[in-house]
């Protein structure tokens, strides 16, 4: 169809000439995008997107935001956006249908608790290891808790079961990957949840990359921009700002 022709004729450039069209989820959640307003540049992924755009030579006013579902973004076929950012783990299977950039973030483990739990103030390894920790079965979190805290956590069949145990006071905190932690505290703990700390990065977490249409000529440019932003410390400082300072989620010491 005609949409296919449009898709192929634009493979060399962008969907709209002179503009960089970036998609994210609807709604987009904190701390990735604050207040569901990516154009504000606030939130980790919004900030990374603008930093990449700038590095690629686009002014802030030349960035256009669109919304897409997660599933449609990674499906084969033409797209009405140039880049898509919404916590896509880089994965070989996905790369058969779409292009993926190099990583802009690698997930770490984090601590989810409630404001009233004794674990809420535990921001050191020695304090947290005194608390009853829960994890979901089959997750890498089990090994992280053993390695970092030196304790064996209680294992639950699912994240939902762990959340119920936290609500009922059976455990003091849950350890899970940072994206899941923010989701749990925001969506599952009825406004009482808090992501109180994060584990030191150990290099084992999922890596997040931008999704681009298959065969996009922008992929190598995004990779080049990310390499520059990694090199000059921008990615790390955005991570510290939006995923630690702004959210009150210090790295355990």
C-alpha positions in Angstrom: 0.0 0.0 0.0 0.9 3.7 -0.1 2.0 3.7 3.6 4.6 1.1 2.6 5.9 3.4 -0.1 6.1 6.3 2.3 8.0 4.1 4.8 10.6 3.1 2.3 11.1 6.5 0.7 11.9 7.9 4.2 14.3 5.2 5.1 17.2 7.5 4.4 16.0 10.3 6.6 13.3 11.0 9.2 9.5 10.7 9.1 9.2 14.5 8.8 12.0 16.4 7.1 14.1 18.3 9.5 12.3 17.0 12.6 13.1 14.0 14.8 9.9 12.2 15.8 10.3 10.3 19.1 7.6 8.0 20.5 7.0 6.8 24.0 4.2 5.1 25.9 0.7 6.3 26.6 0.7 7.1 29.4 4.5 7.4 30.1 5.3 6.9 33.8 7.6 8.5 36.3 10.6 8.3 36.7 11.0 7.7 32.9 8.8 10.7 32.0 7.4 13.1 34.6 3.7 14.0 34.6 3.2 12.1 31.3 4.8 15.1 29.5 7.9 14.0 27.5 8.2 17.4 25.8 9.2 18.9 29.2 12.4 16.9 29.0 11.8 15.8 32.6 12.3 12.2 33.6 15.1 9.9 32.7 14.0 8.8 29.3 12.7 12.2 28.2 16.0 13.7 29.2 18.0 11.0 27.4 15.9 11.5 24.3 16.7 15.2 24.2 20.4 14.6 24.9 20.5 12.2 22.0 18.6 14.5 19.7 21.0 17.4 20.5 24.0 15.2 19.9 22.5 14.3 16.5 22.1 18.0 15.6 18.4 18.6 16.4 17.3 21.6 18.4 14.8 21.0 21.2 12.1 22.6 19.0 12.8 20.1 16.2 11.9 17.1 18.4 8.3 15.9 17.9 6.7 13.5 20.4 4.2 10.7 19.5 2.7 7.9 21.5 2.7 4.2 20.7 2.0 1.0 22.5 5.0 -1.2 23.5 3.8 -4.1 21.4 3.2 -2.1 18.2 6.7 -0.5 18.5 8.5 -3.9 18.4 6.2 -5.4 15.7 7.6 -5.6 12.1 6.5 -3.0 9.5 6.7 0.7 8.8 6.5 3.2 11.7 5.3 6.8 12.0 8.2 7.7 14.3 12.0 7.7 14.0 12.9 6.5 17.6 10.9 4.9 20.3 11.9 4.9 24.0 9.9 3.1 26.7 12.2 0.7 28.6 12.8 -1.7 25.7 15.3 -4.5 26.8 17.8 -5.1 24.0 17.1 -8.6 22.7 18.2 -10.6 19.7 14.6 -11.8 18.9 13.4 -8.2 18.8 16.2 -7.2 16.4 14.7 -9.4 13.7 11.7 -7.1 13.4 13.2 -3.7 14.3 16.5 -2.0 14.9 17.7 -1.4 18.4 20.4 1.1 19.5 23.2 0.3 22.0 22.2 0.7 25.6 21.5 4.0 27.3 20.8 2.3 30.7 21.4 -1.0 32.4 18.9 -1.9 35.2 20.0 -2.4 38.8 18.1 -4.1 41.6 16.1 -1.8 43.9 14.3 -2.0 47.3 10.5 -1.4 47.4 8.9 -0.8 50.7 6.1 1.1 52.3 6.4 4.5 54.1 5.5 2.8 57.4 7.9 -0.1 57.1 11.0 -0.2 59.2 12.9 -0.8 55.9 11.9 2.7 54.6 14.9 4.3 56.3 17.4 1.6 55.5 19.8 3.1 53.0 22.9 1.1 54.0 23.6 -2.6 53.4 24.1 -3.2 57.2 20.7 -1.7 58.0 18.8 -3.4 55.2 20.2 -6.9 56.0 18.3 -6.7 59.4 15.0 -6.6 57.5 12.8 -9.4 56.1 13.3 -9.3 52.4 11.0 -10.8 49.8 11.7 -11.6 46.1 9.8 -13.2 43.2 10.8 -16.7 42.2 13.0 -17.1 39.2 14.3 -13.6 39.3 17.9 -12.5 39.4 17.0 -10.6 42.6 17.5 -13.8 44.7 21.2 -13.9 43.9 21.6 -10.1 44.3 20.2 -10.3 47.8 22.5 -13.1 48.7 25.5 -11.4 47.2 25.0 -7.9 48.4 23.1 -8.3 51.7 24.5 -11.7 52.6 21.1 -12.9 53.6 18.6 -15.4 52.0 15.3 -13.7 51.0 11.8 -15.2 51.3 10.8 -16.3 47.8 7.3 -15.8 46.5 5.6 -17.3 43.4 5.0 -13.9 41.8 5.5 -10.2 42.2 1.9 -9.9 43.2 2.3 -12.4 46.0 5.4 -10.4 47.2 3.3 -7.2 47.2 0.6 -8.9 49.3 3.2 -10.0 51.8 4.6 -6.5 52.0 1.1 -5.0 52.5 0.3 -7.5 55.3 3.7 -6.9 57.0 4.9 -10.5 56.4 8.0 -8.9 54.9 9.6 -5.5 55.3 10.7 -4.9 51.7 10.9 -6.4 48.2 13.9 -6.5 46.0 13.3 -6.4 42.3 14.7 -4.6 39.2 14.4 -0.8 39.3 11.8 -0.5 36.6 9.5 -3.1 38.3 10.2 -1.4 41.6 8.9 2.0 40.4 5.9 0.2 38.9 5.1 -1.6 42.1 5.4 1.5 44.3 3.4 3.6 41.9 0.7 1.3 40.7 0.4 -1.6 43.2 0.9 -0.1 46.6 -1.9 2.4 46.6 0.3 5.4 47.1 1.9 4.0 50.2 4.9 2.5 48.3 8.4 3.9 48.1 11.5 2.8 46.2 13.9 3.4 49.1 17.3 2.4 47.7 19.0 0.7 44.8 21.8 -1.8 44.8 25.2 -0.9 43.4 25.4 -1.6 39.7 26.9 -5.0 39.0 26.6 -5.1 35.2 24.2 -8.0 35.1 20.8 -6.2 34.5 18.8 -5.8 31.4 20.0 -3.2 28.9 17.6 -0.6 27.5 17.9 0.7 24.0 15.9 2.8 21.6 13.8 1.0 19.0 14.0 2.2 15.4 12.4 1.0 12.2 14.2 -2.0 10.7 17.1 -0.8 8.5 16.9 2.8 9.7 19.9 4.9 8.7 19.5 6.7 12.0 20.5 3.7 14.1 24.2 4.2 13.6 23.8 7.9 14.4 21.9 7.2 17.6 24.7 4.7 18.6 27.3 7.4 17.9 25.4 9.9 20.0 25.0 7.5 22.9 28.7 6.7 22.7 29.5 10.4 23.0 27.1 10.9 25.9 28.5 7.9 27.7 32.1 9.2 27.2 31.4 12.7 28.5 29.5 11.5 31.5 26.1 12.8 30.4 24.3 9.4 30.6 25.6 8.8 34.1 24.7 12.2 35.4 21.1 11.9 33.9 20.8 8.5 35.6 22.0 10.0 39.0 19.6 12.9 38.7 16.4 11.2 37.5 16.7 7.7 38.9 18.4 8.5 42.2 18.3 12.2 43.4 14.9 13.2 42.2 13.3 9.9 43.3 15.1 9.8 46.7 16.6 6.4 45.8 20.2 6.4 47.0 22.6 3.6 46.1 23.2 1.3 49.1 26.6 1.6 50.7 
